Amino acid sequence: MVSRTDRSPLAEWLWTIDRYMLFGVIFLMASGIVLSMAASPPVAERLGVDPMHFVKRQAFFLGPALAVLLGVSALSPRLVRRVALLGLVGAVGMLVATLFIGYEIKGARRWVSLFGYSLQASEFVKPTLIVIIAFLLSEAPRRPEVPGNFISILLYLIVAALLIVQPDFGQTILVSVVVAALFFVNGLSWFAIGPLLMLGVGGFFAAFTYLPHVRSRIMRFIDPSSGDTYQIDKAIDSFVSGGWFGRGVGEGTVKRILPDSHTDFIFAVAAEEYGILLSVVIVSVFAMVVLRGLYMAMQEQDPFSRLSVVGLVSLFGLQSCINMAVNLNLIPPKGMTLPFISSGGSSLLAMALTMGFVLALTRRRPQPRKTPGVFGGRFAATRKSPKDEAA
């Protein structure tokens, strides 16, 4: 047991980390391995590989993901910014590389091969872009000579353009919503919200008009008889088959004919084998992590930390909601992973980086006491030390 008087780096990390979020994330990681054992063997058999192929891959990436999560969570805000900047440069470089050396799957060129493993650059560009934009927005009032707002918009447009040409319309929407949330939390004028909404609606109609796969998915969602809805139908069958308590471990049957049961539709597999009650537990853990992150952001006096945490947990929460909503046929289908649970090394590592940033920026640090404000003392002390405020 580590004593509170211990001043070692490990002890400091242990007593300052938000344990609720940490335990929630580790629970989701463990659930990903368990559910991969249930969902991936039928897919592996259809592909003619070892039935435990995807389980082994998930377990292989779990170690590095834990290392990233814990290592990044020990960083100071200054180092978080530096890691995010390096990560953004590397991720944008990989996005450009996919246009030339990436390989195509289902009509989209989103993956590059590195050391024999497939990496999806868009997964890594999301958290790093959010942190850098949060930094630029937080610095704009303090350094008027630096056009933080303009640079933020420029970075977003570059990333959005690279995502659209892949094409990856779903990730573009996700990034756009989170960036818009950052501007809103930072004090975006209500007069600017209307034009932005109109721009978003215009982008949606342009995608519907000029991107056949987008139009097809939306039309199948509105009118199932207009096209193939096989995966969605089988996902709904999984929820019905599982009932409240599930069919039992390894007893699921719908998963054997569900093509993407180990990635996009792993939530449906969980419902069939473990029941709706366990599905509610998983949803509750996701909700706890998001709400805890937003609560911690509300405590922050440092604008950079506050904006970053809001953006990162919004990314985490929205992606989770999109995946589960698709499984329940609440929105048109979109190939988006369920964080920490869906099979995929890029998603696992990128989400570990995302939540590592959150844990690092919400750690408790000793502060000089300030005069209580209108919140009755809740913000009586800031959460970052003066040296951490330095750029």
Buried (B, 14 or more C-beta within 10 A) or exposed (E): EEEEEEEEEEBBBBBBBBEBBBEBBBBBBEBBBBBBBBBBBBBBEEEEEEEBBBBEBBBEBBEBBBEBBBBBBBBBBBEBBEBBBEBBEBBBEBBBBBEEEBEEEEEBBBBBEEEEEBBBBBBBBBBBBBBBBBBBBBBBEEEEEEEBBEBBBEBBEBBBEBBBEBBBBBBBBBBBBBBBBBBBBBEBEEEEEEEBEEEBEEBBEEBBEEBEEBEBBBBBBEEEEEEEBEBBEBBBBBBEBBEEEBBEEEEBBBBEEBBBBBBBBBBBBBBBBBBBEBBEBBBEBBBBBBEBBBBBBEBBBBBBBBBBBBBBBBBBBBBBBBBBBBBBBEBBBBBBBBBBBBBBBBBBBBBBBBBBBBBBBBBBBEBEEEEEEEEEEEBEBBBBBEEBBEE
